[in-house]
Amino acid sequence: MSDDSAVAIAHPNIALIKYWGKREESLHLPVTTSLSLTLSEFPTTTAVSVDPGLPADRVTVGGEPAPAAFQERVVTFLALVRDLADAREHACVDTVNTVPTGAGLASSAAGFAALATAASAAYGLDLDRRALSRLARRGSGSAARSVFGGFAVWWCGEGDGEAGDRSSFAEQIRAPLVDPAMVVAIVDGREKAHPSRDAMRRTVATSPFYDAWARSSARDLDSMRSALDAGDLAAVGEIAEANALGMHATMLGARPAVRYFAPGTIRVLDLVHEMRAGGLGAWFTMDAGPNVKILCDRRDSAAVAQAVACAAERVVVTTPGPGARLRETVAPDAAARP
C-alpha cells in the first residue's frame, strides 16, 4: 500500500450491558454506559485510498456500488476524518462484510471500527486507541467498542457538546478469570424491518419504561464488572440476560411498539432455559434483531451449539476476538485474550 492508503480489519462486538438510546444525536453520545465482548468471527475488512484526482468520495461494497444510505453514512464520516486531518482530498472506500447486515449482529460496529482505523491511517492521523474509539463512535456508537478486543466498556461520558465528546470513549477490560465463548444462533439473517437508529429514537421518545431501564442498566454495569473481576461467569450471564430483556421490554412499550422477537427467537430462548435446567451453563442476550447470542464457558460451547442447532438457520461458535487493526500490524492492546 502507498502512504495514503490503508486496509483495516475489525470484528463485531455483542453488548452484555446494552447501548440503547442517545442523549445527543449529532455526536452519538449514549444515555448509558455499555459493556461488550468482541467476537473472533465475522470480520469486516475495509480499504481506504486517498486520491487527489477524485471529484467525490467513491464507496463500494465488495467492489459493487454501495447502497445509497450506507454511502451517505460513509461520506459523512470521511468528511469528519478530513476535518481532523485538515485535508481536502476525496477517497475510495471498499468494504467486505462477513456478517449479515442489518440483522442485529453488530455489522455497523465492525464496519465503522474498520473504517475509522483505515481512514485515520490513510489521512495521516496519529490517534491513540482512546481517540480512535471516539472517532469510530461518530460513525456508529457501538463501533467504539470494536476498537478493542475481548471485553470493552464504552463510557457514556458527561455533558453534551465538546465535553461529552471528550469523555465518551471505550477502553478494554481485563478479565483473566473467565474463559468465555459466545454461540451465535442465527434464526433469520435478513435485514430487519425496523432499523436500529429509528427504533432507538422511538423507544427513547415514547416508551414509559425507558428511564427505569436506563437507571437499572447503571446498576447492572457495576454488578457485571464485579462479576468479571471475581471470575463469576454465571453472574455475568444472569445480568446480561436481565439487561437484554429489559431493553426489549422498553421497545415493546414504545408507541407503536418495536418487536424483534421471531418464533425462532423464542424457541432458542426456551432451549437455553432447558440447558440450564439440565446443568449446562448458558445465558442469552439479544440486540435489535431476532438472532440470539449465547454466553457460555469455552469448554461448553460445542454442546451449546449442538443444543440450539435445531432452532436456527446457522450456528456459529465464537470466542473473544481482537480489536480493530491495520492489516499489517496488530496493536498490543488489541489481543483477543486480555
C-alpha positions in Angstrom: 0.0 0.0 0.0 1.0 3.6 -0.5 1.3 6.1 2.3 -2.2 7.5 1.6 -3.9 4.0 1.6 -4.7 1.6 4.4 -6.6 -1.6 4.9 -8.1 -2.4 8.3 -10.0 -5.3 9.9 -12.5 -5.2 12.7 -14.9 -7.6 14.4 -18.4 -7.1 15.7 -19.0 -6.8 19.5 -22.0 -8.0 21.4 -23.1 -5.9 24.3 -23.8 -7.6 27.6 -24.8 -4.3 29.1 -26.7 -2.7 26.3 -26.4 0.6 24.5 -29.9 1.8 23.6 -30.6 5.4 23.3 -28.7 8.7 22.6 -28.7 11.8 24.7 -27.2 13.8 21.8 -27.7 12.6 18.2 -25.1 14.6 16.4 -22.1 13.2 18.4 -23.7 9.8 19.1 -23.5 10.3 22.9 -25.2 7.5 24.7 -27.6 7.7 27.6 -26.0 4.8 29.4 -22.5 3.2 29.7 -22.3 -0.2 28.0 -20.1 -3.3 28.2 -19.4 -5.8 25.4 -17.5 -8.8 24.1 -15.7 -8.5 20.8 -16.1 -11.7 18.7 -13.5 -13.8 16.9 -15.7 -14.3 13.9 -17.5 -12.2 11.2 -14.6 -9.7 10.4 -15.1 -6.7 8.2 -12.2 -5.6 6.0 -12.2 -2.0 4.7 -9.7 -0.4 2.4 -9.4 3.4 2.1 -7.3 5.1 -0.6 -6.9 8.8 -0.8 -7.0 10.0 -4.4 -6.4 13.7 -5.2 -8.0 13.2 -8.6 -11.4 12.2 -7.4 -14.2 14.8 -7.6 -16.1 13.0 -4.8 -15.7 10.0 -2.5 -16.4 6.6 -4.1 -17.9 3.9 -1.8 -18.2 0.2 -2.8 -19.1 -3.0 -1.0 -17.2 -5.9 -2.3 -16.4 -3.9 -5.4 -20.0 -3.1 -6.2 -21.6 0.4 -5.7 -22.8 0.8 -2.1 -26.5 1.3 -1.2 -27.3 4.9 -1.0 -27.9 5.1 2.7 -24.6 3.4 3.5 -22.8 5.5 1.1 -24.2 8.7 2.7 -23.0 7.5 6.2 -19.5 6.7 4.9 -19.2 10.0 3.0 -20.3 11.9 6.1 -17.7 10.0 8.2 -14.9 10.7 5.7 -15.7 14.4 5.9 -15.2 14.2 9.6 -11.8 12.5 9.2 -10.8 15.1 6.6 -11.7 17.8 9.1 -9.5 16.3 11.7 -6.6 15.8 9.2 -7.0 19.3 7.7 -7.3 17.5 4.3 -9.4 18.1 1.2 -8.7 15.0 -1.0 -11.5 12.5 -1.5 -11.1 8.8 -1.1 -12.1 5.4 -2.5 -13.6 3.1 0.1 -14.3 -0.6 -0.4 -15.6 -2.8 2.4 -16.2 -6.5 2.7 -18.6 -7.7 5.4 -18.9 -11.3 6.5 -21.9 -11.0 8.9 -25.5 -10.5 7.7 -26.1 -6.7 7.5 -28.9 -5.0 9.5 -29.9 -8.2 11.3 -28.9 -7.3 14.8 -25.4 -8.9 14.5 -23.4 -5.7 15.0 -22.4 -5.3 11.4 -22.2 -1.5 11.7 -19.9 -1.8 14.8 -17.4 -3.8 12.9 -17.8 -1.7 9.7 -17.2 1.7 11.3 -14.4 0.5 13.6 -12.6 -0.8 10.4 -13.4 2.4 8.5 -12.2 4.6 11.4 -8.9 2.6 11.6 -8.2 2.6 7.8 -9.4 6.2 7.1 -7.4 7.7 10.0 -4.2 5.9 8.8 -4.8 6.9 5.1 -5.2 10.5 6.0 -2.2 10.5 8.3 -3.9 10.9 11.6 -1.9 9.5 14.6 -4.6 8.5 17.0 -4.2 6.5 20.2 -6.8 3.8 21.0 -9.0 6.1 23.0 -9.1 8.8 20.3 -9.7 6.1 17.7 -12.7 4.8 19.7 -14.1 8.3 19.9 -13.8 8.7 16.2 -15.4 5.3 15.5 -18.3 6.3 17.8 -19.1 9.1 15.3 -19.9 6.6 12.6 -21.8 4.1 14.8 -21.9 4.3 18.5 -21.1 0.7 19.3 -18.1 0.8 16.9 -16.3 2.5 19.7 -16.2 -0.9 21.5 -15.0 -2.8 18.4 -11.7 -0.8 18.5 -10.8 -3.1 21.4 -10.5 -6.8 21.7 -12.2 -9.0 24.4 -14.3 -7.2 26.9 -14.7 -3.5 26.5 -16.6 -0.7 28.2 -17.9 2.3 26.4 -18.4 5.2 28.9 -21.4 7.4 28.3 -19.4 10.4 29.4 -20.6 13.6 31.0 -22.3 16.6 29.5 -23.0 17.4 25.8 -21.1 19.0 23.0 -17.3 19.1 23.3 -17.2 17.9 26.9 -19.4 14.9 26.1 -17.3 14.1 23.0 -14.1 14.1 25.0 -15.5 11.9 27.8 -17.4 9.3 25.8 -14.9 6.7 24.7 -14.2 2.9 25.0 -11.5 1.0 26.8 -10.6 -2.6 27.3 -11.5 -4.5 30.4 -9.1 -7.2 31.7 -11.0 -10.3 32.8 -8.4 -13.1 33.1 -10.5 -15.3 35.4 -13.2 -16.1 32.8 -12.8 -18.1 29.6 -16.0 -17.4 27.6 -17.4 -18.3 24.3 -20.4 -16.9 22.5 -22.6 -19.1 20.4 -24.5 -17.1 17.7 -27.8 -18.6 16.7 -28.9 -17.0 13.5 -32.7 -17.6 13.2 -33.2 -15.0 10.5 -30.3 -13.4 8.6 -32.5 -11.0 6.6 -32.3 -7.2 7.1 -34.7 -6.3 9.9 -37.9 -4.3 9.4 -37.0 -1.6 12.0 -33.5 -0.1 11.6 -31.8 0.3 14.9 -31.5 4.1 14.7 -35.2 4.6 14.1 -36.2 2.0 16.7 -33.9 3.6 19.3 -35.3 7.1 18.8 -38.9 5.9 19.0 -38.1 3.9 22.2 -36.5 6.8 24.0 -39.2 9.3 22.9 -42.3 7.2 23.6 -41.6 4.2 26.0 -42.8 4.8 29.6 -40.3 2.1 30.7 -37.1 3.7 29.2 -36.0 5.8 32.1 -36.4 3.0 34.6 -34.3 0.7 32.3 -31.6 3.3 32.0 -31.3 3.6 35.8 -31.2 -0.2 36.2 -28.6 -0.5 33.5 -26.2 1.6 35.5 -26.6 -0.8 38.4 -26.2 -3.8 36.1 -22.9 -2.4 34.8 -21.5 -2.2 38.4 -22.6 -5.7 39.2 -21.2 -7.1 35.9 -17.8 -5.5 36.4 -17.7 -7.0 39.9 -18.7 -10.4 38.5 -15.9 -10.2 35.8 -13.4 -9.3 38.5 -14.5 -12.3 40.5 -14.5 -14.7 37.5 -18.1 -15.5 38.0 -19.4 -16.2 34.5 -22.8 -17.4 35.8 -23.4 -14.0 37.4 -22.2 -12.2 34.2 -24.7 -14.3 32.2 -27.6 -13.7 34.5 -27.0 -9.9 34.5 -26.7 -9.9 30.7 -30.0 -11.8 30.2 -31.9 -9.4 32.5 -30.4 -6.3 30.9 -31.3 -7.5 27.4 -34.8 -8.5 28.3 -35.2 -5.1 30.0 -34.1 -3.3 26.8 -36.6 -5.3 24.7 -39.3 -4.5 27.2 -38.7 -0.8 26.7 -39.1 -1.4 22.9 -42.4 -3.2 23.4 -43.5 -0.2 25.5 -42.7 2.2 22.6 -45.7 3.6 20.7 -46.1 2.0 18.3 -44.3 -1.0 19.7 -41.0 -2.2 18.3 -40.8 -6.0 18.3 -37.8 -8.0 17.1 -38.7 -11.4 18.5 -39.5 -14.1 15.9 -40.8 -17.6 16.5 -37.3 -19.0 16.1 -36.1 -16.5 18.7 -38.5 -17.8 21.4 -37.5 -21.4 20.6 -33.8 -20.6 21.1 -34.6 -18.8 24.4 -36.6 -21.8 25.6 -33.7 -24.1 24.7 -31.3 -22.0 26.7 -33.5 -22.3 29.8 -33.7 -26.1 29.2 -29.9 -26.3 29.0 -29.6 -24.5 32.3 -32.2 -26.7 34.0 -30.1 -29.7 32.8 -27.0 -28.3 34.4 -25.3 -26.7 31.4 -24.3 -23.1 32.0 -25.7 -20.9 29.1 -27.2 -17.4 29.1 -28.7 -15.5 26.2 -28.5 -11.9 25.0 -30.2 -10.2 22.1 -29.7 -6.9 20.2 -32.0 -5.1 17.8 -32.9 -8.2 15.8 -34.3 -11.7 16.1 -30.9 -13.5 16.4 -29.7 -14.8 19.7 -26.2 -14.9 21.2 -25.5 -17.3 24.0 -22.7 -16.8 26.5 -21.1 -19.9 28.0 -17.8 -21.3 29.1 -15.5 -22.1 26.2 -15.4 -25.7 27.2 -19.2 -25.9 26.8 -19.5 -24.1 23.5 -19.8 -27.2 21.3 -22.6 -28.7 23.5 -24.5 -25.4 23.5 -24.2 -25.1 19.7 -25.5 -28.6 19.2 -28.4 -27.9 21.6 -29.7 -24.9 19.6 -28.9 -26.1 16.1 -32.4 -27.5 15.6 -33.9 -24.0 16.0 -31.5 -21.9 13.9 -30.7 -21.4 10.3 -27.0 -21.3 11.2 -25.0 -21.6 14.4 -21.5 -20.1 14.8 -19.2 -20.6 17.8 -17.1 -17.6 18.6 -14.5 -16.7 21.3 -13.1 -13.4 22.4 -11.7 -11.6 19.3 -9.1 -9.0 18.5 -9.7 -5.2 18.3 -9.6 -3.2 15.1 -6.2 -3.1 13.5 -4.4 -2.3 10.2 -3.8 -5.4 8.2 0.0 -5.2 8.6 0.0 -4.6 12.3 -1.8 -5.7 15.5 -1.8 -3.2 18.4 -0.6 -4.7 21.7 -3.8 -3.9 23.5 -6.0 -5.5 20.8 -5.2 -9.1 21.7 -8.2 -11.4 21.9 -7.3 -12.7 25.4 -6.8 -9.7 27.7 
